[in-house]
Amino acid sequence: MKKATLKRVQREQQQQQQQQQHQQQQQMKEQQQQQQKQQQQQQQQQQQQQIEAAPQHPGARGYWLA
């Protein structure tokens, strides 16, 4: 009786651990995807700032319009 319940408890604990690991992996993936999106947005903003700021430099105006 005791051995049987012990095995069942161990099996349940293993299942819970596997589920937790799976959830952690999914959270990690989601975090990575969010970070990639943020990096892409930052790069786009930087590119826009460079394009807007460039014509204000003296001498560079004609180069940028050409």
PDB file of N, CA, C and O in Angstrom:
ATOM      1  N   MET A   1       0.841  -1.206   0.000  1.00  0.00           N
ATOM      2  CA  MET A   1       0.000   0.000   0.000  1.00  0.00           C
ATOM      3  C   MET A   1       0.874   1.252   0.000  1.00  0.00           C
ATOM      4  O   MET A   1       0.696   2.150  -0.823  1.00  0.00           O
ATOM      5  N   LYS A   2       1.811   1.294   0.929  1.00  0.00           N
ATOM      6  CA  LYS A   2       2.650   2.489   1.022  1.00  0.00           C
ATOM      7  C   LYS A   2       3.503   2.671  -0.233  1.00  0.00           C
ATOM      8  O   LYS A   2       3.668   3.788  -0.724  1.00  0.00           O
ATOM      9  N   LYS A   3       4.044   1.561  -0.747  1.00  0.00           N
ATOM     10  CA  LYS A   3       4.885   1.655  -1.939  1.00  0.00           C
ATOM     11  C   LYS A   3       4.093   2.177  -3.132  1.00  0.00           C
ATOM     12  O   LYS A   3       4.581   2.995  -3.912  1.00  0.00           O
ATOM     13  N   ALA A   4       2.882   1.697  -3.254  1.00  0.00           N
ATOM     14  CA  ALA A   4       2.047   2.097  -4.394  1.00  0.00           C
ATOM     15  C   ALA A   4       1.753   3.596  -4.350  1.00  0.00           C
ATOM     16  O   ALA A   4       1.841   4.278  -5.371  1.00  0.00           O
ATOM     17  N   THR A   5       1.405   4.106  -3.171  1.00  0.00           N
ATOM     18  CA  THR A   5       1.095   5.536  -3.073  1.00  0.00           C
ATOM     19  C   THR A   5       2.352   6.364  -3.307  1.00  0.00           C
ATOM     20  O   THR A   5       2.290   7.436  -3.909  1.00  0.00           O
ATOM     21  N   LEU A   6       3.489   5.870  -2.834  1.00  0.00           N
ATOM     22  CA  LEU A   6       4.746   6.593  -3.029  1.00  0.00           C
ATOM     23  C   LEU A   6       5.059   6.734  -4.516  1.00  0.00           C
ATOM     24  O   LEU A   6       5.449   7.804  -4.984  1.00  0.00           O
ATOM     25  N   LYS A   7       4.882   5.638  -5.248  1.00  0.00           N
ATOM     26  CA  LYS A   7       5.143   5.678  -6.693  1.00  0.00           C
ATOM     27  C   LYS A   7       4.199   6.654  -7.385  1.00  0.00           C
ATOM     28  O   LYS A   7       4.601   7.396  -8.281  1.00  0.00           O
ATOM     29  N   ARG A   8       2.937   6.642  -6.956  1.00  0.00           N
ATOM     30  CA  ARG A   8       1.964   7.537  -7.588  1.00  0.00           C
ATOM     31  C   ARG A   8       2.338   8.997  -7.337  1.00  0.00           C
ATOM     32  O   ARG A   8       2.260   9.837  -8.233  1.00  0.00           O
ATOM     33  N   VAL A   9       2.740   9.278  -6.110  1.00  0.00           N
ATOM     34  CA  VAL A   9       3.138  10.652  -5.761  1.00  0.00           C
ATOM     35  C   VAL A   9       4.347  11.070  -6.593  1.00  0.00           C
ATOM     36  O   VAL A   9       4.395  12.188  -7.106  1.00  0.00           O
ATOM     37  N   GLN A  10       5.324  10.170  -6.726  1.00  0.00           N
ATOM     38  CA  GLN A  10       6.507  10.495  -7.522  1.00  0.00           C
ATOM     39  C   GLN A  10       6.134  10.762  -8.974  1.00  0.00           C
ATOM     40  O   GLN A  10       6.653  11.684  -9.602  1.00  0.00           O
ATOM     41  N   ARG A  11       5.226   9.942  -9.498  1.00  0.00           N
ATOM     42  CA  ARG A  11       4.817  10.110 -10.893  1.00  0.00           C
ATOM     43  C   ARG A  11       4.106  11.453 -11.076  1.00  0.00           C
ATOM     44  O   ARG A  11       4.338  12.145 -12.067  1.00  0.00           O
ATOM     45  N   GLU A  12       3.257  11.821 -10.141  1.00  0.00           N
ATOM     46  CA  GLU A  12       2.552  13.107 -10.232  1.00  0.00           C
ATOM     47  C   GLU A  12       3.538  14.266 -10.166  1.00  0.00           C
ATOM     48  O   GLU A  12       3.396  15.251 -10.891  1.00  0.00           O
ATOM     49  N   GLN A  13       4.530  14.149  -9.301  1.00  0.00           N
ATOM     50  CA  GLN A  13       5.531  15.210  -9.196  1.00  0.00           C
ATOM     51  C   GLN A  13       6.297  15.361 -10.502  1.00  0.00           C
ATOM     52  O   GLN A  13       6.565  16.478 -10.943  1.00  0.00           O
ATOM     53  N   GLN A  14       6.648  14.243 -11.118  1.00  0.00           N
ATOM     54  CA  GLN A  14       7.362  14.302 -12.393  1.00  0.00           C
ATOM     55  C   GLN A  14       6.519  14.999 -13.452  1.00  0.00           C
ATOM     56  O   GLN A  14       7.027  15.829 -14.205  1.00  0.00           O
ATOM     57  N   GLN A  15       5.240  14.666 -13.510  1.00  0.00           N
ATOM     58  CA  GLN A  15       4.356  15.293 -14.493  1.00  0.00           C
ATOM     59  C   GLN A  15       4.278  16.803 -14.262  1.00  0.00           C
ATOM     60  O   GLN A  15       4.318  17.582 -15.215  1.00  0.00           O
ATOM     61  N   GLN A  16       4.168  17.210 -13.008  1.00  0.00           N
ATOM     62  CA  GLN A  16       4.111  18.637 -12.701  1.00  0.00           C
ATOM     63  C   GLN A  16       5.400  19.330 -13.127  1.00  0.00           C
ATOM     64  O   GLN A  16       5.360  20.425 -13.688  1.00  0.00           O
ATOM     65  N   GLN A  17       6.538  18.703 -12.864  1.00  0.00           N
ATOM     66  CA  GLN A  17       7.815  19.292 -13.251  1.00  0.00           C
ATOM     67  C   GLN A  17       7.896  19.458 -14.762  1.00  0.00           C
ATOM     68  O   GLN A  17       8.355  20.490 -15.251  1.00  0.00           O
ATOM     69  N   GLN A  18       7.457  18.455 -15.497  1.00  0.00           N
ATOM     70  CA  GLN A  18       7.490  18.539 -16.955  1.00  0.00           C
ATOM     71  C   GLN A  18       6.607  19.680 -17.450  1.00  0.00           C
ATOM     72  O   GLN A  18       6.992  20.417 -18.358  1.00  0.00           O
ATOM     73  N   GLN A  19       5.432  19.827 -16.859  1.00  0.00           N
ATOM     74  CA  GLN A  19       4.542  20.917 -17.256  1.00  0.00           C
ATOM     75  C   GLN A  19       5.180  22.271 -16.959  1.00  0.00           C
ATOM     76  O   GLN A  19       5.095  23.187 -17.777  1.00  0.00           O
ATOM     77  N   GLN A  20       5.812  22.403 -15.809  1.00  0.00           N
ATOM     78  CA  GLN A  20       6.456  23.663 -15.452  1.00  0.00           C
ATOM     79  C   GLN A  20       7.583  23.985 -16.425  1.00  0.00           C
ATOM     80  O   GLN A  20       7.726  25.129 -16.858  1.00  0.00           O
ATOM     81  N   GLN A  21       8.380  22.981 -16.769  1.00  0.00           N
ATOM     82  CA  GLN A  21       9.467  23.206 -17.716  1.00  0.00           C
ATOM     83  C   GLN A  21       8.914  23.677 -19.052  1.00  0.00           C
ATOM     84  O   GLN A  21       9.465  24.589 -19.668  1.00  0.00           O
ATOM     85  N   HIS A  22       7.841  23.067 -19.496  1.00  0.00           N
ATOM     86  CA  HIS A  22       7.229  23.427 -20.771  1.00  0.00           C
ATOM     87  C   HIS A  22       6.746  24.882 -20.737  1.00  0.00           C
ATOM     88  O   HIS A  22       6.952  25.631 -21.692  1.00  0.00           O
ATOM     89  N   GLN A  23       6.109  25.271 -19.642  1.00  0.00           N
ATOM     90  CA  GLN A  23       5.637  26.653 -19.505  1.00  0.00           C
ATOM     91  C   GLN A  23       6.808  27.627 -19.516  1.00  0.00           C
ATOM     92  O   GLN A  23       6.733  28.683 -20.143  1.00  0.00           O
ATOM     93  N   GLN A  24       7.885  27.279 -18.827  1.00  0.00           N
ATOM     94  CA  GLN A  24       9.051  28.157 -18.791  1.00  0.00           C
ATOM     95  C   GLN A  24       9.632  28.330 -20.185  1.00  0.00           C
ATOM     96  O   GLN A  24      10.013  29.437 -20.565  1.00  0.00           O
ATOM     97  N   GLN A  25       9.703  27.245 -20.952  1.00  0.00           N
ATOM     98  CA  GLN A  25      10.232  27.331 -22.310  1.00  0.00           C
ATOM     99  C   GLN A  25       9.367  28.247 -23.165  1.00  0.00           C
ATOM    100  O   GLN A  25       9.887  29.047 -23.942  1.00  0.00           O
ATOM    101  N   GLN A  26       8.056  28.135 -23.025  1.00  0.00           N
ATOM    102  CA  GLN A  26       7.158  28.996 -23.802  1.00  0.00           C
ATOM    103  C   GLN A  26       7.341  30.459 -23.409  1.00  0.00           C
ATOM    104  O   GLN A  26       7.367  31.334 -24.275  1.00  0.00           O
ATOM    105  N   GLN A  27       7.466  30.728 -22.124  1.00  0.00           N
ATOM    106  CA  GLN A  27       7.675  32.102 -21.672  1.00  0.00           C
ATOM    107  C   GLN A  27       8.978  32.651 -22.240  1.00  0.00           C
ATOM    108  O   GLN A  27       9.039  33.804 -22.666  1.00  0.00           O
ATOM    109  N   MET A  28      10.019  31.821 -22.244  1.00  0.00           N
ATOM    110  CA  MET A  28      11.305  32.254 -22.791  1.00  0.00           C
ATOM    111  C   MET A  28      11.152  32.628 -24.262  1.00  0.00           C
ATOM    112  O   MET A  28      11.668  33.656 -24.701  1.00  0.00           O
ATOM    113  N   LYS A  29      10.441  31.794 -25.026  1.00  0.00           N
ATOM    114  CA  LYS A  29      10.238  32.070 -26.452  1.00  0.00           C
ATOM    115  C   LYS A  29       9.496  33.388 -26.633  1.00  0.00           C
ATOM    116  O   LYS A  29       9.867  34.201 -27.479  1.00  0.00           O
ATOM    117  N   GLU A  30       8.455  33.600 -25.846  1.00  0.00           N
ATOM    118  CA  GLU A  30       7.666  34.830 -25.967  1.00  0.00           C
ATOM    119  C   GLU A  30       8.518  36.049 -25.645  1.00  0.00           C
ATOM    120  O   GLU A  30       8.434  37.069 -26.329  1.00  0.00           O
ATOM    121  N   GLN A  31       9.338  35.944 -24.604  1.00  0.00           N
ATOM    122  CA  GLN A  31      10.209  37.058 -24.241  1.00  0.00           C
ATOM    123  C   GLN A  31      11.192  37.359 -25.365  1.00  0.00           C
ATOM    124  O   GLN A  31      11.432  38.525 -25.677  1.00  0.00           O
ATOM    125  N   GLN A  32      11.758  36.334 -25.971  1.00  0.00           N
ATOM    126  CA  GLN A  32      12.701  36.539 -27.065  1.00  0.00           C
ATOM    127  C   GLN A  32      12.016  37.227 -28.237  1.00  0.00           C
ATOM    128  O   GLN A  32      12.589  38.128 -28.849  1.00  0.00           O
ATOM    129  N   GLN A  33      10.796  36.809 -28.554  1.00  0.00           N
ATOM    130  CA  GLN A  33      10.066  37.427 -29.655  1.00  0.00           C
ATOM    131  C   GLN A  33       9.793  38.901 -29.362  1.00  0.00           C
ATOM    132  O   GLN A  33       9.933  39.745 -30.247  1.00  0.00           O
ATOM    133  N   GLN A  34       9.406  39.213 -28.130  1.00  0.00           N
ATOM    134  CA  GLN A  34       9.146  40.605 -27.765  1.00  0.00           C
ATOM    135  C   GLN A  34      10.420  41.431 -27.877  1.00  0.00           C
ATOM    136  O   GLN A  34      10.382  42.560 -28.366  1.00  0.00           O
ATOM    137  N   GLN A  35      11.551  40.884 -27.429  1.00  0.00           N
ATOM    138  CA  GLN A  35      12.817  41.602 -27.516  1.00  0.00           C
ATOM    139  C   GLN A  35      13.170  41.877 -28.968  1.00  0.00           C
ATOM    140  O   GLN A  35      13.625  42.974 -29.292  1.00  0.00           O
ATOM    141  N   GLN A  36      12.972  40.912 -29.843  1.00  0.00           N
ATOM    142  CA  GLN A  36      13.268  41.098 -31.259  1.00  0.00           C
ATOM    143  C   GLN A  36      12.397  42.207 -31.842  1.00  0.00           C
ATOM    144  O   GLN A  36      12.886  43.029 -32.618  1.00  0.00           O
ATOM    145  N   LYS A  37      11.126  42.244 -31.485  1.00  0.00           N
ATOM    146  CA  LYS A  37      10.229  43.296 -31.972  1.00  0.00           C
ATOM    147  C   LYS A  37      10.716  44.665 -31.508  1.00  0.00           C
ATOM    148  O   LYS A  37      10.738  45.616 -32.289  1.00  0.00           O
ATOM    149  N   GLN A  38      11.106  44.764 -30.239  1.00  0.00           N
ATOM    150  CA  GLN A  38      11.586  46.033 -29.709  1.00  0.00           C
ATOM    151  C   GLN A  38      12.848  46.475 -30.438  1.00  0.00           C
ATOM    152  O   GLN A  38      12.992  47.656 -30.756  1.00  0.00           O
ATOM    153  N   GLN A  39      13.760  45.551 -30.707  1.00  0.00           N
ATOM    154  CA  GLN A  39      14.988  45.890 -31.415  1.00  0.00           C
ATOM    155  C   GLN A  39      14.673  46.395 -32.815  1.00  0.00           C
ATOM    156  O   GLN A  39      15.274  47.370 -33.266  1.00  0.00           O
ATOM    157  N   GLN A  40      13.749  45.754 -33.505  1.00  0.00           N
ATOM    158  CA  GLN A  40      13.376  46.185 -34.850  1.00  0.00           C
ATOM    159  C   GLN A  40      12.791  47.594 -34.820  1.00  0.00           C
ATOM    160  O   GLN A  40      13.117  48.414 -35.678  1.00  0.00           O
ATOM    161  N   GLN A  41      11.940  47.883 -33.852  1.00  0.00           N
ATOM    162  CA  GLN A  41      11.342  49.215 -33.740  1.00  0.00           C
ATOM    163  C   GLN A  41      12.421  50.260 -33.482  1.00  0.00           C
ATOM    164  O   GLN A  41      12.385  51.340 -34.071  1.00  0.00           O
ATOM    165  N   GLN A  42      13.378  49.954 -32.611  1.00  0.00           N
ATOM    166  CA  GLN A  42      14.452  50.893 -32.313  1.00  0.00           C
ATOM    167  C   GLN A  42      15.280  51.168 -33.558  1.00  0.00           C
ATOM    168  O   GLN A  42      15.641  52.316 -33.815  1.00  0.00           O
ATOM    169  N   GLN A  43      15.584  50.144 -34.331  1.00  0.00           N
ATOM    170  CA  GLN A  43      16.364  50.320 -35.551  1.00  0.00           C
ATOM    171  C   GLN A  43      15.619  51.214 -36.534  1.00  0.00           C
ATOM    172  O   GLN A  43      16.225  52.086 -37.156  1.00  0.00           O
ATOM    173  N   GLN A  44      14.326  51.011 -36.681  1.00  0.00           N
ATOM    174  CA  GLN A  44      13.535  51.831 -37.592  1.00  0.00           C
ATOM    175  C   GLN A  44      13.537  53.288 -37.141  1.00  0.00           C
ATOM    176  O   GLN A  44      13.661  54.188 -37.972  1.00  0.00           O
ATOM    177  N   GLN A  45      13.404  53.534 -35.850  1.00  0.00           N
ATOM    178  CA  GLN A  45      13.417  54.895 -35.330  1.00  0.00           C
ATOM    179  C   GLN A  45      14.766  55.553 -35.591  1.00  0.00           C
ATOM    180  O   GLN A  45      14.818  56.718 -35.985  1.00  0.00           O
ATOM    181  N   GLN A  46      15.856  54.824 -35.377  1.00  0.00           N
ATOM    182  CA  GLN A  46      17.191  55.369 -35.606  1.00  0.00           C
ATOM    183  C   GLN A  46      17.367  55.740 -37.075  1.00  0.00           C
ATOM    184  O   GLN A  46      17.920  56.797 -37.378  1.00  0.00           O
ATOM    185  N   GLN A  47      16.914  54.900 -37.977  1.00  0.00           N
ATOM    186  CA  GLN A  47      17.036  55.180 -39.405  1.00  0.00           C
ATOM    187  C   GLN A  47      16.265  56.448 -39.767  1.00  0.00           C
ATOM    188  O   GLN A  47      16.767  57.273 -40.531  1.00  0.00           O
ATOM    189  N   GLN A  48      15.079  56.615 -39.244  1.00  0.00           N
ATOM    190  CA  GLN A  48      14.277  57.809 -39.523  1.00  0.00           C
ATOM    191  C   GLN A  48      14.983  59.062 -39.009  1.00  0.00           C
ATOM    192  O   GLN A  48      15.008  60.087 -39.691  1.00  0.00           O
ATOM    193  N   GLN A  49      15.555  58.980 -37.813  1.00  0.00           N
ATOM    194  CA  GLN A  49      16.248  60.129 -37.244  1.00  0.00           C
ATOM    195  C   GLN A  49      17.443  60.512 -38.105  1.00  0.00           C
ATOM    196  O   GLN A  49      17.685  61.699 -38.324  1.00  0.00           O
ATOM    197  N   GLN A  50      18.190  59.539 -38.593  1.00  0.00           N
ATOM    198  CA  GLN A  50      19.353  59.818 -39.431  1.00  0.00           C
ATOM    199  C   GLN A  50      18.920  60.526 -40.712  1.00  0.00           C
ATOM    200  O   GLN A  50      19.556  61.492 -41.137  1.00  0.00           O
ATOM    201  N   ILE A  51      17.847  60.051 -41.323  1.00  0.00           N
ATOM    202  CA  ILE A  51      17.383  60.634 -42.587  1.00  0.00           C
ATOM    203  C   ILE A  51      16.892  62.067 -42.352  1.00  0.00           C
ATOM    204  O   ILE A  51      17.163  62.957 -43.158  1.00  0.00           O
ATOM    205  N   GLU A  52      16.179  62.285 -41.261  1.00  0.00           N
ATOM    206  CA  GLU A  52      15.651  63.620 -40.978  1.00  0.00           C
ATOM    207  C   GLU A  52      16.771  64.587 -40.603  1.00  0.00           C
ATOM    208  O   GLU A  52      16.723  65.766 -40.956  1.00  0.00           O
ATOM    209  N   ALA A  53      17.776  64.088 -39.890  1.00  0.00           N
ATOM    210  CA  ALA A  53      18.831  64.968 -39.394  1.00  0.00           C
ATOM    211  C   ALA A  53      19.841  65.303 -40.485  1.00  0.00           C
ATOM    212  O   ALA A  53      20.460  66.366 -40.449  1.00  0.00           O
ATOM    213  N   ALA A  54      20.013  64.415 -41.447  1.00  0.00           N
ATOM    214  CA  ALA A  54      21.075  64.581 -42.438  1.00  0.00           C
ATOM    215  C   ALA A  54      20.971  65.886 -43.243  1.00  0.00           C
ATOM    216  O   ALA A  54      21.985  66.574 -43.369  1.00  0.00           O
ATOM    217  N   PRO A  55      19.816  66.267 -43.793  1.00  0.00           N
ATOM    218  CA  PRO A  55      19.752  67.481 -44.621  1.00  0.00           C
ATOM    219  C   PRO A  55      20.110  68.759 -43.855  1.00  0.00           C
ATOM    220  O   PRO A  55      20.410  69.779 -44.477  1.00  0.00           O
ATOM    221  N   GLN A  56      20.085  68.725 -42.525  1.00  0.00           N
ATOM    222  CA  GLN A  56      20.388  69.922 -41.746  1.00  0.00           C
ATOM    223  C   GLN A  56      21.889  70.211 -41.731  1.00  0.00           C
ATOM    224  O   GLN A  56      22.299  71.329 -41.417  1.00  0.00           O
ATOM    225  N   HIS A  57      22.720  69.203 -42.070  1.00  0.00           N
ATOM    226  CA  HIS A  57      24.163  69.447 -42.087  1.00  0.00           C
ATOM    227  C   HIS A  57      24.517  70.317 -43.291  1.00  0.00           C
ATOM    228  O   HIS A  57      24.053  70.043 -44.398  1.00  0.00           O
ATOM    229  N   PRO A  58      25.318  71.346 -43.102  1.00  0.00           N
ATOM    230  CA  PRO A  58      25.709  72.202 -44.234  1.00  0.00           C
ATOM    231  C   PRO A  58      26.552  71.404 -45.230  1.00  0.00           C
ATOM    232  O   PRO A  58      27.455  70.668 -44.831  1.00  0.00           O
ATOM    233  N   GLY A  59      26.263  71.546 -46.506  1.00  0.00           N
ATOM    234  CA  GLY A  59      27.034  70.849 -47.529  1.00  0.00           C
ATOM    235  C   GLY A  59      26.476  69.476 -47.850  1.00  0.00           C
ATOM    236  O   GLY A  59      26.703  68.962 -48.946  1.00  0.00           O
ATOM    237  N   ALA A  60      25.759  68.877 -46.933  1.00  0.00           N
ATOM    238  CA  ALA A  60      25.241  67.529 -47.163  1.00  0.00           C
ATOM    239  C   ALA A  60      23.861  67.579 -47.818  1.00  0.00           C
ATOM    240  O   ALA A  60      23.359  66.561 -48.293  1.00  0.00           O
ATOM    241  N   ARG A  61      23.257  68.751 -47.843  1.00  0.00           N
ATOM    242  CA  ARG A  61      21.884  68.900 -48.342  1.00  0.00           C
ATOM    243  C   ARG A  61      21.771  68.387 -49.783  1.00  0.00           C
ATOM    244  O   ARG A  61      20.918  67.553 -50.086  1.00  0.00           O
ATOM    245  N   GLY A  62      22.631  68.890 -50.661  1.00  0.00           N
ATOM    246  CA  GLY A  62      22.566  68.491 -52.068  1.00  0.00           C
ATOM    247  C   GLY A  62      22.864  67.012 -52.235  1.00  0.00           C
ATOM    248  O   GLY A  62      22.281  66.345 -53.090  1.00  0.00           O
ATOM    249  N   TYR A  63      23.769  66.504 -51.418  1.00  0.00           N
ATOM    250  CA  TYR A  63      24.147  65.083 -51.508  1.00  0.00           C
ATOM    251  C   TYR A  63      22.939  64.207 -51.197  1.00  0.00           C
ATOM    252  O   TYR A  63      22.719  63.189 -51.853  1.00  0.00           O
ATOM    253  N   TRP A  64      22.154  64.606 -50.189  1.00  0.00           N
ATOM    254  CA  TRP A  64      21.018  63.774 -49.784  1.00  0.00           C
ATOM    255  C   TRP A  64      19.869  63.881 -50.796  1.00  0.00           C
ATOM    256  O   TRP A  64      19.149  62.909 -51.024  1.00  0.00           O
ATOM    257  N   LEU A  65      19.704  65.037 -51.388  1.00  0.00           N
ATOM    258  CA  LEU A  65      18.607  65.209 -52.337  1.00  0.00           C
ATOM    259  C   LEU A  65      18.947  64.559 -53.672  1.00  0.00           C
ATOM    260  O   LEU A  65      18.044  64.151 -54.403  1.00  0.00           O
ATOM    261  N   ALA A  66      20.225  64.457 -54.001  1.00  0.00           N
ATOM    262  CA  ALA A  66      20.656  63.981 -55.314  1.00  0.00           C
ATOM    263  C   ALA A  66      20.376  62.500 -55.522  1.00  0.00           C
ATOM    264  O   ALA A  66      20.685  61.956 -56.583  1.00  0.00           O
TER     265      ALA A  66
END
